[in-house]
Amino acid sequence: MSRLQTPIRRNDTVIITTGKDRGKKGRVIKVVTEKNRLIVEGVNLIKRHTRPNPAKNVKGGIVSREASLHASNVQLVCPECGAMTRIGRKVLADGRKVRTCRKCEGVVDK
C-alpha cells in the first residue's frame, strides 16, 4: 500500500472541524502517514484500562490518553494570520519548497 501525503506535519497547530471535539485547537504530536491519521495534543481523549506491571514500573488504573484522528477532520491554523486555512505550495527564490497559507499567502514553514 502506498503512503498517503498529508500537508500537516508534526508540531503544527490545527483546529478540529468535525466530531465531539469540534472547534478545539491543538498541536500535532504524531503523524501516521500509512493510515492518514494524526494524534493531536489534548484532543480525542480516550480512557485506557491498564494492568499494573511492576517490572516496567507501570501503575494500574484508568489512564486518559489521545487517540488518533483522520487528517480530513482537521485544518491547519496559519501562524501569521491565525485563521484556519488550506495549504498551498510555493518555490522560493533560493529554491526551497515551502507550505503557504491560502488566505494571507504567508509562509507556514519556519
BAFI-3210 file (N, C-alpha, C; in Angstrom, 3 decimals, decimal comma, padded with zeros to 6 digits):
// residues 110
n [1|2|3|4|5|6|7|8|9|10|11|12|13|14|15|16|17|18|19|20|21|22|23|24|25|26|27|28|29|30|31|32|33|34|35|36|37|38|39|40|41|42|43|44|45|46|47|48|49|50|51|52|53|54|55|56|57|58|59|60|61|62|63|64|65|66|67|68|69|70|71|72|73|74|75|76|77|78|79|80|81|82|83|84|85|86|87|88|89|90|91|92|93|94|95|96|97|98|99|100|101|102|103|104|105|106|107|108|109|110]
n.u [000,837|000,516|002,015|000,119|-000,080|-000,122|-000,518|-000,042|002,142|004,293|004,152|002,646|000,003|-003,358|-006,908|-009,886|-012,368|-014,640|-016,751|-016,755|-014,990|-015,061|-013,911|-011,876|-008,444|-005,147|-001,831|-000,022|001,061|001,916|002,209|000,618|001,361|000,752|-001,896|-003,119|-003,624|-003,721|-002,304|-003,390|-002,575|-004,256|-006,774|-009,542|-009,661|-009,323|-010,287|-008,144|-007,792|-005,425|-003,253|-001,447|002,136|004,819|007,445|007,962|007,512|004,891|001,924|-001,301|-004,709|-007,122|-006,256|-006,043|-005,710|-004,577|-006,310|-006,083|-006,912|-008,623|-006,956|-008,491|-010,303|-009,272|-007,933|-005,269|-003,895|-002,961|000,180|000,733|-001,622|-003,527|-005,867|-007,930|-006,904|-006,451|-003,706|-001,130|001,503|004,781|007,619|010,493|012,763|015,342|015,196|013,976|011,221|008,181|005,427|002,421|000,039|-003,286|-004,916|-003,577|-001,246|001,084|004,140|004,115|005,965|008,783]
n.v [-001,184|002,213|005,209|007,807|011,266|013,916|017,367|018,285|018,511|017,313|019,111|021,211|023,598|022,834|022,943|021,361|020,163|018,547|016,262|015,195|016,909|019,317|022,485|022,762|023,592|022,370|020,932|019,028|015,890|013,446|011,987|009,627|008,322|006,083|005,434|007,835|009,506|011,500|012,397|014,505|016,897|016,847|016,390|014,356|012,439|009,302|006,666|004,424|001,237|-000,008|-002,633|-003,259|-003,332|-004,282|-004,797|-003,073|-000,754|000,313|001,735|000,504|001,073|003,531|005,200|008,249|009,120|010,380|009,621|008,688|010,868|011,280|012,729|014,350|015,557|017,752|021,116|023,211|025,819|028,997|030,386|033,085|034,692|033,547|032,246|029,408|027,418|026,338|024,635|025,793|025,451|026,672|027,691|029,156|031,937|031,092|028,421|026,706|024,611|025,522|025,466|027,295|029,713|029,821|031,978|034,361|034,241|033,805|032,307|029,063|027,225|027,217]
n.w [000,000|-000,814|000,563|002,009|001,362|003,529|004,080|006,592|009,337|012,041|015,129|014,095|014,489|014,771|014,020|015,046|012,899|012,760|014,636|018,149|019,416|018,088|017,008|018,836|019,475|018,880|019,190|016,841|017,658|016,600|013,359|011,406|008,593|007,056|007,557|007,230|009,457|012,493|015,676|018,086|020,525|023,588|022,503|021,444|023,570|025,180|027,440|028,934|030,173|032,266|033,241|036,228|036,140|037,651|036,803|034,686|035,953|035,941|036,948|037,739|036,566|035,399|032,588|030,881|027,508|024,277|021,278|017,785|015,007|011,887|009,118|007,487|009,112|010,359|010,235|009,246|011,277|010,466|011,244|010,931|010,224|011,853|011,184|010,286|007,591|004,175|002,551|000,529|-001,951|-002,598|-004,455|-003,371|-004,055|-003,487|-004,035|-002,226|-001,261|000,117|002,453|002,149|003,364|002,241|002,567|003,524|002,142|003,520|004,743|006,010|006,969|009,159]
ca.u [000,000|001,328|001,856|-000,692|000,582|-000,901|000,330|000,120|003,334|004,420|004,266|001,735|-001,212|-004,530|-008,215|-010,722|-013,522|-015,804|-016,708|-017,080|-014,041|-015,087|-013,581|-010,704|-007,132|-004,114|-000,579|000,105|002,121|002,409|001,517|000,678|001,138|000,209|-003,350|-003,557|-004,196|-002,906|-002,575|-003,366|-002,433|-005,431|-007,986|-009,975|-009,166|-009,985|-009,902|-007,458|-007,648|-004,116|-002,946|-000,152|003,281|005,935|008,716|008,130|007,176|003,627|000,820|-002,556|-005,818|-007,689|-005,376|-006,620|-004,704|-005,103|-006,452|-005,808|-007,986|-008,324|-006,389|-009,510|-011,133|-008,559|-007,380|-004,113|-004,044|-001,825|000,861|000,785|-002,922|-004,291|-007,101|-007,766|-006,683|-005,892|-002,263|-000,592|002,941|005,464|009,067|011,087|013,843|016,548|014,975|013,290|009,782|007,565|003,966|001,923|-001,357|-004,066|-005,638|-002,706|-000,045|002,245|004,858|003,769|007,193|009,688]
ca.v [000,000|003,420|006,176|008,961|012,517|014,956|018,548|018,635|017,888|017,335|020,422|022,200|023,859|022,534|023,090|020,219|020,651|017,685|015,321|015,651|017,952|020,365|023,827|022,770|023,729|021,563|020,740|017,667|015,140|012,373|011,797|008,244|008,503|004,861|005,440|009,224|009,906|012,380|012,438|015,912|017,064|017,269|016,222|012,974|011,665|008,039|006,036|003,158|000,473|-000,659|-003,568|-002,914|-004,142|-003,814|-004,927|-001,860|000,366|000,867|001,604|000,132|002,003|004,096|006,241|009,015|009,442|010,823|008,676|009,336|011,459|011,266|014,013|015,167|016,190|018,886|022,101|023,914|027,210|029,765|031,076|034,526|035,363|032,923|031,658|028,058|027,618|025,271|024,803|025,839|025,226|027,688|027,561|030,463|032,326|030,300|027,042|025,920|024,434|025,818|025,458|028,655|029,925|030,213|033,223|035,538|033,951|033,749|031,026|028,274|026,597|028,140]
ca.w [000,000|-000,904|001,637|001,684|001,700|004,166|004,199|008,002|009,906|013,489|015,782|013,525|015,250|013,945|014,637|014,720|012,152|012,933|015,748|019,502|019,829|017,060|017,454|019,712|018,849|019,494|018,478|016,321|018,336|015,746|012,089|010,940|007,162|006,462|007,714|007,045|010,737|013,331|017,106|018,460|021,968|024,346|021,706|021,224|024,706|025,468|028,703|028,694|031,412|032,242|034,314|036,820|035,746|038,474|036,095|033,878|036,831|035,466|037,898|037,100|036,707|034,185|032,073|029,782|026,514|022,998|020,181|016,505|014,210|010,462|008,699|006,833|010,135|010,947|009,316|009,772|011,690|009,949|012,335|010,697|010,318|012,918|010,673|009,754|006,173|003,362|002,401|-000,823|-002,036|-003,377|-004,523|-003,127|-004,964|-003,215|-004,440|-001,204|-001,379|001,402|002,538|002,321|003,739|001,077|002,848|003,625|001,343|004,405|004,777|007,195|007,461|009,851]
c.u [000,882|001,049|001,017|000,031|-000,409|000,000|000,580|001,281|003,318|004,681|003,464|000,561|-002,390|-005,796|-009,084|-012,000|-014,775|-015,635|-016,967|-016,179|-013,983|-014,820|-012,366|-009,434|-006,140|-002,904|-000,478|001,309|002,761|001,564|001,722|000,342|000,520|-001,316|-003,951|-004,242|-003,191|-003,259|-002,338|-003,410|-003,732|-006,753|-008,255|-009,430|-010,008|-009,502|-009,322|-007,285|-006,336|-003,940|-001,596|000,950|004,492|007,289|009,012|007,767|005,914|002,568|-000,454|-003,608|-006,319|-006,840|-006,075|-005,506|-005,375|-005,198|-006,249|-007,088|-007,630|-007,896|-007,415|-010,382|-010,439|-008,137|-006,264|-004,481|-002,783|-001,150|000,907|-000,562|-003,836|-005,594|-006,857|-007,800|-006,300|-004,427|-001,903|000,899|003,549|006,954|009,647|012,244|015,112|016,367|014,262|011,801|009,188|006,054|003,503|000,458|-002,118|-004,791|-004,724|-001,417|001,231|002,875|004,551|005,024|008,099|010,918]
c.v [001,247|004,349|007,343|010,220|013,467|016,170|018,968|017,832|017,974|018,762|021,526|022,398|023,652|022,805|021,932|020,730|019,807|016,823|015,968|016,780|019,111|021,740|023,907|022,916|022,839|021,447|019,280|017,006|014,135|012,305|010,348|008,265|007,269|004,860|006,827|009,759|010,734|012,148|013,869|016,017|017,580|017,100|014,738|012,056|010,408|007,531|004,666|002,459|-000,307|-001,548|-003,187|-003,892|-003,636|-003,888|-003,676|-000,602|001,102|000,643|001,288|001,205|002,476|005,292|006,927|009,389|009,819|009,664|009,429|009,859|011,310|012,664|014,918|015,906|017,348|019,847|022,841|025,336|027,939|030,500|032,591|035,207|034,741|032,286|030,228|028,160|026,319|025,601|024,792|025,574|026,286|027,391|028,961|030,721|031,511|028,812|026,176|025,801|024,657|025,691|026,883|028,634|030,387|031,538|034,434|035,389|033,950|032,364|030,322|027,666|027,632|028,385]
c.w [000,000|000,267|001,157|002,133|002,338|004,343|005,647|008,574|011,423|013,971|015,100|014,467|014,323|014,740|014,141|014,055|012,349|014,174|017,092|019,989|018,840|017,644|018,353|018,891|019,583|018,597|018,061|016,983|017,383|014,485|011,659|009,453|006,503|006,497|007,548|008,306|011,535|014,790|017,538|019,974|022,602|023,629|021,508|022,319|024,904|026,817|028,393|030,046|031,346|033,464|034,904|036,385|036,527|037,767|035,257|034,654|036,352|036,530|037,134|037,292|035,364|033,766|030,900|028,811|025,206|022,014|018,874|015,857|012,744|010,033|008,026|007,835|010,838|009,847|010,014|010,174|011,253|011,097|012,157|010,889|011,369|012,470|010,233|008,235|005,487|003,100|000,929|-000,781|-002,938|-003,362|-004,377|-004,093|-004,750|-003,515|-003,421|-001,522|000,006|001,298|002,810|002,715|002,507|001,302|002,820|002,817|002,203|004,402|006,102|007,813|008,101|009,022]
res [m|s|r|l|q|t|p|i|r|r|n|d|t|v|i|i|t|t|g|k|d|r|g|k|k|g|r|v|i|k|v|v|t|e|k|n|r|l|i|v|e|g|v|n|l|i|k|r|h|t|r|p|n|p|a|k|n|v|k|g|g|i|v|s|r|e|a|s|l|h|a|s|n|v|q|l|v|c|p|e|c|g|a|m|t|r|i|g|r|k|v|l|a|d|g|r|k|v|r|t|c|r|k|c|e|g|v|v|d|k]
***
